[in-house]
C-alpha cells in the first residue's frame, strides 16, 4: 500500500540535534513537509496544543520533560487537543521492561534506534492504516494494548473478565 504523506502534520520531539535532523530529513523524503520540531516534551506539548498534529514522534530521554511525560500530557491533560493522536516512541532502550513501560504509558508504536527510513515509514503507515481502538478505565487511557487475535478466537470477548463484565451488564 502506498500513501501520499504530503498532508500529514508531524510533531517531532528529539533533543539530539543530529538525530532530529536525520529524522526530519527522512520525513521530508517521504513527502511530509508540515513538520514541527521540539527539543523536549514540554516544548512539544505547547506546540501540540497550538497545532494539533496528526502524528507525534518522540524520543524517550529528553530533559527537562521526557517522552513518557509528553505522552501523559497528550493523553491526560484537559488542554490536549487530541488525546487519541498516534504517538510513535523512538528509543535506544530495548529491554522488554522498557517496552512494557511505554505501552502502559499509552504509546501507540515503538521504534528502536538505530532504525532505517523504511522502519519509520512502516510505523507511520501502520498508525494511519491500522488505527487502534482506545480504552479508558480508571487507571488507563490509551490505545488498546491487545494486538493479536488468537487463531482459535471465535467469540466477542477475548478475556474471561470481559465476558463476566458484559454479561453482568446485560442481565
N, C-alpha and C positions, 0 to 999 in steps of 0.2 A: 504494500500500500504506500502510495506516495502522497505526501502532504505539501501544501503550499503554506509556508510558515510566515509569509510577509505581514499578515495582520496580527500576529501574536505580539503580546506585550510581556516582556520578561523582566523580572527584578532579580538581579544577581548580587548576592551579598558574599563578598570574599575579601579578606583583609590583606592577603598576599598579592601585591600588585602584579607580578609576572603571571601568576595563576589566573587572576582576574582578566588580564589581557588575553591570555590564551583562550579561556572560556568564551570571552566576548568575541574574539576572532572566529571561533568555531560557530557561534550563534549567527554571526554576520554571514559566514559562508553558507549557512542553511537558508539565508534569505531573511533572517529576523533582523530588523533594524530598529525596532522600538525596544531598546534595552536600557534599563536604568540600573546603575551600579551603586553599591553602598559598601562602606568599609567595615561595618559591624551590624549586628541585629537591631540596635537602637535606631541608627540612621535608616536601615532598611524598612523598619516598621513605619517610620514617619513618611517615607516615600510611598510605601504601600497604601497608607491612609489617603494620600493625595491622588494616587493614580490607579488604584485597584487593578494591579497587573493580573494577567491571565495565569502565569506560572511563576513560582518563586524557586530559584536555585540558590541554595545557601551552603556555605561551609559550616562545619560543626564548631571548630575552635576559632573564636574571634573575641576580641576584648574591646569594650567592657561588656557587651551583650553578645552571647554566642548564638549559634543556630538553633539550639534547643529552646532557648528563651524567646527567640524570634517566632518559632513555631507556636509556642504557648500564647504569645501575643496575638498572632493571626487567628488562632482557634478560639481563644477565650476572652479577649479584650472586647468590651461592648462597642468600642470605636473601630473595630476591624471592619473594613468594607466588604469582606468576603471570607467568612470563616471556613469555607469549603475550597478555597483556592488550592490547587495542587502544589505541594512542596517537595522538591527534589533535593535530597540531602547529599552533599558531596563531602567525602571524608577519607582520610587515610587510615582510619581505625576500622579494623576488620573483625575483631573479636565478636563472637555471637552475642555476648552481653551488650555490646555497643549497638548492634543491630536491633536487639530487643528494646533497648532504651529509646532508640529513635522511633521504632514502631509504636511504642507506648506513648511517645510524645506527639503522636498523630502526624508523623511524616508520611507522605504518600509513596515516595520512591527513594531508594538508597543507591548511591553510585560511589564505588570505591576508587580512590586515586591510587595509582595513575589509571586513567581511562582513555579510551580512544574517542575520536569525534563520532564514530558510529555508535558507541555505547551511549553517549549523551543524546544523540539523535533518536535512538531507540527508546530511551526513557521519556523524552518529550512526546514522541509519537504514542507511546503507551498511555500516558496520562490523558492524551486527547482522545484516543480511540477506545480506551477502556476505562472510563471514569468509574471510580469506586463509590459504592453507596456509603453514606455516612451514618455513624452510630452515635447516639447520645444516651449516656447512662449517668448515674450520679457521680461517677468518678472518671468518665472518659467521653471526649467528643473528638471524633476524627474519622478517617477512612476505615471502613470495615477491615479488621485485621485478618479475617479469614480469606485466604487467597485461592484455596483449592476446593473443588467439589469432589468428594471421593468417587471413584469409579462406580461403586455399587450403590451410590446415593439414589434414593427413589422417592423421598418424601419432602414435605415443605419445611421440616425442621432439621437442622444439622446437629443439634446438641440435645441431650436429654432435657436440659434445663429449658430450652426453647419450647419444647412440647408441653412441659408442665406449666410454664407461664402463660402460653397461649390457650391451652385447653382450659385452664382455670378462669381465664378472662371471658371465655365464650359461654360458660355454663351459667 
